[in-house]
Amino acid sequence: MSERRRLITANWKMHKTLEEARTLAREVRLGLPPGARAEVVLAPPFTALAAVASELAGSAIGLAGQDTFWERQGPFTGAVSPLMLRDVGCRYVIVGHSERRQYFGETDETVNKKLLAVTAAGLIPIMCIGEKIEERQAGRPLEVVRGQLSRGLGGLRLSGEQLVLAYEPVWAIGTGLTATPQQAQEVHAFIRGLLRESLGAAAAEIRVLYGGSVTPDNAATLLAEADIDGALIGGASLKADSFLGIAAAAG
């Protein structure tokens, strides 16, 4: 069993009004048992960050931004900087989610810029990587992950506690399909090996999450794999009971 503390992160995506966000955050806070071993983090939409931060005050639950821009400030209409996220109470920032890549033109190069900006602001990036269905069918998932990791982490100098990775096979996000525990473990172990090559001993501290239709029913079998250190959860995080079920599976 890994000594890395498990991390269960809720990505609410473009869901929840202010009142809905407050209610869900409160339900999660009250529903987590005292002394839970896994770290729990909520990533509400930007509009609800302050409200959720207030609801979580005094608890051990962390806060994350769903995305960021790489500049500190300036004429970038609609953008949110890492400093703004830190100011509102975030500790983590999701970077390079497949939906950002698919719908907003995110590339490995822009992911790298964001990673550098996030770490410079003293925040921890949750960097997402993963292959599309056609890339898996072509037998290229490891090649794709290697390229995304290499380009995304370029120029980064940090300790293992300053980075989280999330393997999210694009074909399993919001589709109801899930990588088998064996498929997920194969890629997670490969990622761990790549990290050892580039970061040495620090690689042992980096948590690698799985993301892709995680539910209370499959969480325990996924989390039982040696190199799966937690989960990045989308749809199942939008209701307290299903999210708490996954958190319970993490210990």
VENJO-V753756 format. One line per field, one symbol per residue. phi: phi as a letter, one per 40 degrees, with the letter a starting at -180 (. if undefined). A space follows every 10 residues. Layout:
BEGIN
phi->???
END
This chain:
BEGIN
phi->.cccccbbbc bcfcbgcdcc cdcccccccc cccdgdcccb bbbccdcbdc ccdcccdgbc ccbbccaabc ccahcbdgcb cdcccccchc bbacbgddcc cccbgcbccc ccccdccccc cgbbcbccbi ccccccccgb dccccdcccc cccdgcbacc ccabbbcbdd cbcgbgcbcc dccccdcccc ccccccccbg cccccccbcb bifcbccbcc ccccccbbbi abbcdcccbd cccccccccc g
END
